[in-house]
C-alpha cells in the first residue's frame, strides 16, 4: 500500500513556494518537502523530510485543523500535531477506521463494515453516523466536498452524496469504479479526480461526465490536488504529476 493523500502550503516567499506532501505506507507516515517555482507550476523538487512510525497499518491520511490524521484500521486513528507529537484516538466508533477525512471542523471516519461517522473537532464525541452500502470489502474512501460527504459504492458503480446528517442527496454513475482500492479528491471547478484500479479520471460533479482519463501509470494509489493546477498520484517508489486541465 502506498497512498498519497494531501499536500498543503507551509510557506510562500516570493516566487518560491514550499509545501509538505504526506504519504502513508504500511506502518509509517512519510513527509516530503516539495518546492514549486510558483503556485500554478509543477514541483521542481521533492525530498524526504521526516518519517513517523504510527500505531498500526496506515490506510489513509488527511489534514485536520493544525494536525494530521492517519486511519489505522482496527487500531483507530493517530492524530499528529505540528510538533510531530502523536496521539492515539481509539474510540468505539473508530473501530476498523478504514478512511479518514476532514470538513475543516469535524473529523469524518469511514468504518468497515461501511459506516460513516461524523465526530467532534477533537474526535472525543460522536455527532452523527449512518450506514453506507458497498458490496466491496477493500479499502474504501470518502471526501468532504463543501457541505456534502461523497462515498463510493463500488459494487453499484456509484458515487453517493450525503448531507452532513447522513441524508442521501444524490447518486452519480461512475462505471470506472472497481473492486480495487480507491481514492478521490477535490479537483476544483465542481469536479472530482478519482483513482481506480488502473487509471485516474476527472469527473464533472454536476453532469457526471468524464473530462479526461489517464491509464498510463499502471495501478495508481492515493491522489491529491494542488490548487487547480496539478494532481499528484502516489505510486510505488514515485509520485506521478498530472495537469489538472488535461490529465497528461
SULVENVEN-V175873 format. One record per pair of residues at least 4 apart in sequence whose ideal C-beta (glycine too) atoms are under 7 Angstrom apart, sorted by the first residue. I is the first residue (numbers start at 1). J is the second residue. D is the distance in Angstrom with one decimal. If there is no record, write none. Layout:
I,J,D ; I,J,D
This chain:
1,25,6.2 ; 1,26,6.4 ; 2,23,6.8 ; 2,25,5.0 ; 2,221,4.9 ; 2,234,5.3 ; 2,235,6.8 ; 2,236,5.2 ; 3,23,6.7 ; 3,24,5.2 ; 3,60,6.4 ; 3,183,6.7 ; 3,221,4.9 ; 3,222,3.5 ; 3,234,5.4 ; 4,21,6.5 ; 4,23,4.9 ; 4,221,6.3 ; 4,222,4.6 ; 4,223,6.7 ; 4,224,5.9 ; 4,232,5.9 ; 4,233,6.8 ; 4,234,3.0 ; 4,239,6.3 ; 5,22,6.4 ; 5,60,6.0 ; 5,61,4.6 ; 5,62,5.8 ; 5,222,4.7 ; 5,224,5.8 ; 6,22,5.9 ; 6,61,6.8 ; 6,62,5.7 ; 6,63,5.2 ; 6,224,4.8 ; 7,19,5.3 ; 7,20,7.0 ; 7,21,4.8 ; 7,34,6.9 ; 7,224,5.0 ; 7,226,5.5 ; 7,232,6.3 ; 8,19,6.2 ; 8,20,6.3 ; 8,63,5.6 ; 9,17,6.6 ; 9,19,5.5 ; 10,18,5.7 ; 10,19,6.2 ; 10,20,5.6 ; 11,18,4.8 ; 12,17,5.3 ; 15,37,6.1 ; 15,38,5.6 ; 16,35,6.6 ; 16,37,7.0 ; 17,36,4.3 ; 17,38,6.8 ; 17,39,6.0 ; 18,33,6.4 ; 18,35,6.0 ; 19,34,4.7 ; 19,36,6.8 ; 20,31,5.5 ; 20,32,7.0 ; 20,33,6.3 ; 21,32,4.4 ; 21,34,5.1 ; 21,46,6.7 ; 21,232,6.9 ; 22,29,6.3 ; 22,31,5.7 ; 22,61,5.1 ; 22,68,6.3 ; 23,30,4.7 ; 23,32,6.8 ; 23,234,5.8 ; 24,29,5.4 ; 24,58,3.6 ; 24,60,6.9 ; 24,61,4.8 ; 24,70,6.2 ; 25,30,6.7 ; 25,58,6.9 ; 26,57,5.9 ; 26,58,6.6 ; 27,53,6.1 ; 27,54,5.9 ; 27,56,6.8 ; 27,57,6.2 ; 27,58,6.5 ; 28,51,5.4 ; 28,52,6.7 ; 28,53,5.8 ; 28,54,6.7 ; 29,52,4.6 ; 29,54,5.7 ; 29,58,6.3 ; 29,61,6.3 ; 29,70,5.8 ; 30,48,6.3 ; 30,51,5.3 ; 31,49,5.0 ; 31,50,4.5 ; 32,46,5.2 ; 32,47,6.4 ; 32,48,5.6 ; 32,49,6.1 ; 33,47,5.5 ; 33,49,4.3 ; 34,43,4.8 ; 34,46,4.9 ; 35,43,6.2 ; 35,44,5.1 ; 35,45,4.6 ; 36,41,5.3 ; 36,43,5.4 ; 36,44,6.9 ; 37,41,4.6 ; 37,44,5.7 ; 39,227,6.1 ; 39,229,7.0 ; 40,227,6.8 ; 40,229,4.3 ; 42,230,5.8 ; 42,241,5.5 ; 43,241,6.9 ; 46,239,6.4 ; 50,84,6.9 ; 52,80,6.4 ; 52,84,6.1 ; 54,58,5.3 ; 54,70,5.2 ; 54,72,6.3 ; 54,78,4.9 ; 55,72,5.9 ; 55,75,5.3 ; 55,78,5.6 ; 55,88,5.2 ; 56,72,3.7 ; 56,73,6.1 ; 56,75,3.3 ; 57,72,6.5 ; 57,73,5.6 ; 58,70,5.2 ; 58,72,6.4 ; 59,71,4.5 ; 59,72,6.9 ; 59,73,5.7 ; 59,98,5.7 ; 59,99,6.4 ; 59,139,5.8 ; 60,71,4.3 ; 60,99,4.5 ; 60,100,5.5 ; 61,68,6.3 ; 61,69,6.9 ; 61,70,5.0 ; 62,69,5.3 ; 62,100,5.6 ; 62,101,5.1 ; 62,102,5.4 ; 63,68,6.2 ; 63,102,6.6 ; 64,69,4.9 ; 64,102,3.9 ; 64,107,6.1 ; 65,121,6.7 ; 66,81,6.7 ; 66,82,5.4 ; 67,79,5.1 ; 67,80,6.2 ; 67,81,5.2 ; 68,80,4.4 ; 69,77,5.6 ; 69,79,5.8 ; 69,100,4.8 ; 69,102,6.8 ; 69,107,6.5 ; 70,77,6.7 ; 70,78,4.3 ; 70,80,7.0 ; 71,77,5.8 ; 71,97,4.4 ; 71,98,6.3 ; 71,99,5.5 ; 71,100,4.2 ; 72,76,5.7 ; 72,77,6.3 ; 72,78,6.0 ; 72,97,6.2 ; 73,96,6.0 ; 73,97,6.3 ; 73,98,6.6 ; 74,95,6.5 ; 74,96,5.4 ; 75,90,6.8 ; 76,88,6.0 ; 76,89,5.3 ; 76,90,3.6 ; 76,91,7.0 ; 76,94,4.5 ; 76,97,5.8 ; 77,89,4.4 ; 77,94,5.4 ; 77,97,5.2 ; 77,100,5.8 ; 77,109,6.6 ; 77,123,6.8 ; 78,86,5.7 ; 78,88,5.9 ; 79,87,4.6 ; 79,89,5.9 ; 80,84,6.0 ; 80,86,5.3 ; 81,85,4.9 ; 89,94,6.0 ; 89,123,4.6 ; 90,94,6.3 ; 91,123,7.0 ; 93,117,5.0 ; 93,126,5.1 ; 93,129,6.8 ; 94,109,5.6 ; 95,111,6.2 ; 96,111,5.0 ; 96,112,4.6 ; 97,109,5.1 ; 97,111,6.2 ; 98,110,5.1 ; 98,111,6.3 ; 98,112,4.5 ; 98,139,6.0 ; 98,140,5.1 ; 99,110,4.1 ; 99,140,5.3 ; 99,141,5.3 ; 99,142,5.6 ; 100,107,6.6 ; 100,108,7.0 ; 100,109,5.3 ; 101,108,4.9 ; 101,142,5.6 ; 101,143,6.1 ; 101,144,5.1 ; 102,107,5.9 ; 102,108,6.7 ; 102,144,6.3 ; 103,108,6.5 ; 103,144,4.4 ; 105,121,5.7 ; 106,118,5.2 ; 106,119,6.0 ; 106,120,6.9 ; 106,121,6.5 ; 106,127,6.4 ; 107,119,4.2 ; 107,123,5.1 ; 108,116,6.7 ; 108,118,5.6 ; 108,142,6.3 ; 108,144,5.9 ; 108,149,6.1 ; 109,117,4.6 ; 109,119,6.5 ; 110,114,6.8 ; 110,116,5.8 ; 110,140,5.2 ; 110,142,4.9 ; 110,151,6.9 ; 111,115,4.6 ; 111,117,6.4 ; 112,137,7.0 ; 112,140,6.7 ; 114,131,6.7 ; 114,132,4.3 ; 114,134,5.1 ; 114,140,6.4 ; 115,129,5.9 ; 115,131,5.4 ; 115,132,6.7 ; 116,129,6.4 ; 116,130,5.6 ; 116,132,5.6 ; 116,142,6.6 ; 116,149,6.3 ; 116,151,6.4 ; 116,162,7.0 ; 116,166,6.8 ; 117,126,6.6 ; 117,129,4.6 ; 118,127,4.5 ; 118,128,4.8 ; 118,129,6.9 ; 118,164,6.4 ; 119,123,4.9 ; 119,125,6.9 ; 119,126,6.2 ; 119,127,6.1 ; 120,124,5.7 ; 120,125,4.3 ; 120,127,6.1 ; 128,165,5.6 ; 128,166,5.9 ; 130,166,3.2 ; 132,151,5.2 ; 132,160,6.9 ; 133,153,5.8 ; 134,140,6.5 ; 134,152,6.9 ; 134,153,4.7 ; 134,154,5.7 ; 134,155,5.8 ; 135,155,3.2 ; 136,154,4.1 ; 136,155,5.5 ; 136,179,4.7 ; 138,179,6.1 ; 138,180,6.3 ; 138,181,5.3 ; 139,181,4.3 ; 140,152,6.9 ; 141,152,6.0 ; 141,182,5.0 ; 141,183,5.3 ; 141,184,5.3 ; 142,149,5.9 ; 142,150,6.5 ; 142,151,4.5 ; 143,150,4.6 ; 143,184,4.9 ; 143,185,6.7 ; 143,186,6.5 ; 144,149,5.9 ; 145,150,5.2 ; 145,186,5.9 ; 147,163,7.0 ; 147,164,6.1 ; 148,161,5.0 ; 148,162,6.5 ; 148,163,6.4 ; 148,169,6.7 ; 149,162,4.7 ; 149,164,6.9 ; 150,159,5.6 ; 150,161,5.5 ; 150,184,6.6 ; 151,160,5.2 ; 151,162,6.9 ; 152,159,5.7 ; 152,177,5.7 ; 152,182,5.5 ; 152,184,6.9 ; 153,158,4.5 ; 153,160,5.4 ; 154,177,4.7 ; 154,178,6.4 ; 154,179,5.8 ; 154,182,6.7 ; 157,173,6.6 ; 157,174,5.7 ; 157,175,5.3 ; 157,177,4.7 ; 158,171,4.7 ; 158,172,6.6 ; 158,173,6.3 ; 158,174,6.4 ; 159,172,4.4 ; 159,174,5.1 ; 160,168,6.3 ; 160,171,5.4 ; 161,169,5.0 ; 161,170,4.3 ; 162,166,5.6 ; 162,167,6.4 ; 162,168,5.7 ; 162,169,6.6 ; 163,167,4.4 ; 163,169,5.6 ; 172,208,4.6 ; 173,208,5.7 ; 174,194,6.8 ; 174,203,6.9 ; 176,194,6.8 ; 176,196,5.2 ; 176,199,6.8 ; 176,201,5.6 ; 177,182,6.7 ; 177,196,6.1 ; 178,196,5.3 ; 178,197,4.2 ; 180,196,6.5 ; 180,197,3.7 ; 182,195,6.4 ; 182,196,5.8 ; 183,195,4.4 ; 183,221,6.8 ; 183,222,4.2 ; 183,223,5.2 ; 184,192,5.7 ; 184,193,7.0 ; 184,194,5.1 ; 185,193,5.1 ; 185,223,5.0 ; 185,224,5.4 ; 185,225,5.1 ; 186,192,6.7 ; 186,225,6.2 ; 187,191,4.6 ; 187,192,5.8 ; 187,193,4.2 ; 187,202,5.4 ; 187,225,5.4 ; 187,231,6.5 ; 187,244,6.0 ; 188,225,6.6 ; 188,228,3.7 ; 188,244,6.8 ; 189,228,6.6 ; 190,205,4.9 ; 190,206,5.9 ; 191,202,5.7 ; 191,203,6.1 ; 191,204,5.4 ; 191,205,5.8 ; 191,211,6.5 ; 192,203,5.0 ; 192,205,5.9 ; 193,200,6.1 ; 193,202,5.1 ; 193,223,5.5 ; 193,225,6.4 ; 193,231,5.2 ; 194,200,7.0 ; 194,201,5.2 ; 194,203,6.2 ; 195,200,5.0 ; 195,220,4.6 ; 195,221,6.9 ; 195,222,6.8 ; 195,223,4.7 ; 195,233,6.5 ; 197,219,6.7 ; 198,215,5.7 ; 198,219,6.0 ; 199,213,5.5 ; 199,214,6.2 ; 199,215,3.9 ; 200,214,5.1 ; 200,220,5.4 ; 200,223,6.4 ; 200,233,5.9 ; 200,242,6.7 ; 201,210,5.3 ; 201,213,4.5 ; 202,211,4.5 ; 202,212,5.3 ; 202,247,6.2 ; 203,208,6.5 ; 203,209,7.0 ; 203,210,5.8 ; 203,211,6.7 ; 204,208,6.8 ; 204,209,4.9 ; 204,211,5.9 ; 212,246,6.2 ; 212,247,3.6 ; 213,247,6.5 ; 214,242,6.0 ; 214,247,4.5 ; 214,248,7.0 ; 217,233,6.3 ; 217,235,6.1 ; 217,240,5.2 ; 218,235,7.0 ; 220,233,4.8 ; 220,235,6.3 ; 221,233,6.9 ; 221,234,3.8 ; 221,235,6.0 ; 222,234,4.7 ; 223,231,5.9 ; 223,232,6.7 ; 223,233,5.1 ; 224,232,5.3 ; 225,231,5.4 ; 225,244,6.8 ; 226,230,5.0 ; 226,232,6.6 ; 228,244,5.6 ; 229,244,5.8 ; 230,241,5.4 ; 230,242,6.4 ; 230,243,6.3 ; 230,244,5.9 ; 231,242,4.4 ; 231,244,5.6 ; 232,239,5.5 ; 232,241,5.8 ; 233,239,6.9 ; 233,240,4.2 ; 233,242,6.6 ; 234,239,6.2 ; 235,239,6.9 ; 235,240,5.6 ; 242,247,5.4 ; 242,248,6.8 ; 243,247,6.7 ; 243,248,5.6
